[in-house]
Amino acid sequence: MEYLEKFVPAFIKNIPTHMDFDGQKRAEKWFQIIIMVFGVVGFIWGYICQQFSQTMYILIAGFVISCFLTLPPWPMFRRKPLKWLKVKQETESESTNNAPTSSGPTHKQRRR
């Protein structure tokens, strides 16, 4: 895979690919709303025309539109980024003090 990454242009590598949790929630809500609206409209139109294929065409169109609007990480889905904690540097003395001793049970052994 690393071999193929050499051929990818820089502007494609710079495209943001993340979406925050609030954005995921909003995207899922919009996806469901669009599918429901197109499903109801498709059902009504298919009932009027007495053609199930018309219902399916409208539902598929709604699916394609909702995928286009909710799958890419648009800026409207990246408004509330997470604030990560800074990495805490641990000294050697702290890492040896925090190491589990062999005399006591480990965390996994206590759960059983």
BELGI-V113707 format. One record per helix or strand. SS is the DSSP state (H for helix, E for strand). FROM is the first residue (numbers start at 1). TO is the last residue. If there is no record, write none. Layout:
SS_FROM_TO, SS_FROM_TO
This chain:
H_2_5, H_10_13, H_21_49, H_52_70, H_75_77, H_92_97, H_107_111
